[in-house]
Amino acid sequence: MPTFELEIVTPEKTVYTGTVESFRAPGTTGGFGVLPRHHPMLASLTVGHFLVREPGEAPIRFSTSGGFVEVQRDRVTVLAETAIPADQIDVARAEAARDRAAERLKRRREEDVDVARAEAALARAINRLRAVSAE
């Protein structure tokens, strides 16, 4: 099967570089997939999961909190805010973050809570937990 090069980069480091058969991503206007020789495009990403399929291997799932993707005929470059392989997610930490964010949202009438920030933290934590449970 034809392949293409994929690179996933965050502000901290290059998270993934490899040759893949397909790539799925959570676009802001809907999820999309990329196969070899895909038409070039740019897309913005939202909270969700990347699904990377290497030739002959089980799919690799990444939790992401958004960013941008550039698709070229033989290369895909992802500039992600975060991209964590599901097998590297600390479940206890994600559960604690989910619980903290949910508690902040409960107290928003009693305290001065940044609701948008708490909702974003809750969405990221839930997304990480879903990435782990989907494996």
C-alpha positions in Angstrom: 0.0 0.0 0.0 1.2 3.5 -0.7 2.5 5.6 2.2 3.3 9.1 3.2 5.4 10.9 5.8 3.8 12.2 9.0 5.3 14.6 11.5 3.5 15.7 14.7 5.1 18.6 16.5 4.2 20.5 19.7 5.8 23.6 21.1 7.9 21.4 23.3 9.1 18.7 20.9 8.5 16.5 17.9 6.1 13.9 19.1 6.0 11.6 16.1 7.8 11.2 12.8 7.2 8.2 10.6 5.9 6.6 7.4 2.2 5.9 7.6 -0.7 4.5 5.6 -3.4 6.8 7.0 -4.0 9.6 9.5 -7.3 10.7 11.1 -7.7 14.0 12.9 -10.4 16.1 14.7 -10.9 19.1 12.5 -12.8 22.1 13.8 -15.5 21.6 11.1 -15.5 17.8 11.5 -13.1 14.9 11.7 -11.2 14.0 8.5 -8.9 11.3 7.2 -5.8 11.5 5.0 -4.6 8.8 2.7 -1.5 8.8 0.4 -1.7 11.3 -2.5 -4.4 13.3 -0.7 -5.2 16.7 -2.2 -3.2 19.5 -0.4 -5.1 21.3 2.3 -4.8 23.2 5.6 -7.1 22.6 8.5 -7.5 23.7 12.1 -7.8 21.1 14.8 -9.9 20.9 17.9 -9.8 18.7 21.1 -9.9 15.0 20.0 -7.8 12.1 18.9 -5.3 11.5 16.1 -5.3 8.0 14.7 -2.1 7.0 13.0 -1.8 3.7 11.0 1.8 2.6 10.2 2.2 -0.2 7.6 1.4 -3.6 9.1 1.1 -2.2 12.7 -1.8 -1.6 15.1 -3.1 2.0 15.0 -1.5 4.6 17.4 -3.9 7.0 19.1 -2.8 10.4 20.3 -4.9 12.8 22.5 -4.7 16.4 21.2 -6.1 19.7 22.3 -6.0 21.5 18.9 -3.7 23.0 16.4 -3.2 23.0 12.7 -2.4 20.4 10.0 -0.9 20.9 6.6 -1.5 18.1 4.0 0.7 17.8 1.0 0.6 14.9 -1.5 3.4 12.9 0.2 3.6 14.6 3.6 1.4 15.7 6.5 2.7 18.1 9.2 0.7 18.6 12.4 1.4 21.6 14.6 -0.4 20.7 17.8 -0.9 22.5 21.1 -0.5 19.1 22.7 -0.2 15.5 21.3 0.1 12.7 23.8 0.3 9.0 22.8 -2.5 7.2 24.5 -0.1 4.7 26.1 1.8 7.6 27.8 -1.3 9.2 29.4 -1.2 9.3 33.2 -4.8 8.2 34.0 -4.6 9.2 37.6 -3.4 12.7 36.6 -6.1 13.0 33.9 -8.8 11.9 36.4 -7.6 14.5 39.0 -7.6 17.2 36.3 -11.2 16.3 35.3 -12.3 16.3 38.9 -10.7 19.7 39.6 -12.2 21.3 36.5 -15.7 19.9 37.3 -15.4 21.2 40.9 -14.4 24.7 39.6 -17.5 24.7 37.3 -19.7 23.7 40.3 -18.4 26.7 42.3 -18.7 29.3 39.6 -21.6 31.1 41.2 -19.9 31.2 44.6 -16.4 32.2 43.4 -14.8 34.1 40.6 -14.2 31.2 38.2 -12.9 31.6 34.7 -15.6 29.4 33.1 -14.0 29.2 29.7 -10.7 28.0 31.1 -12.4 25.5 33.4 -14.5 24.1 30.5 -11.4 23.8 28.3 -9.5 22.0 31.1 -12.5 19.6 31.6 -12.6 18.9 27.8 -8.9 18.1 27.7 -9.0 15.8 30.7 -12.1 13.9 29.4 -10.4 13.6 26.0 -7.3 12.1 27.5 -9.3 9.6 29.4 -11.3 8.6 26.3 -8.0 8.1 24.3 -6.9 5.6 26.9 -10.2 3.8 27.1 -10.4 3.5 23.3 -7.2 1.5 23.1 
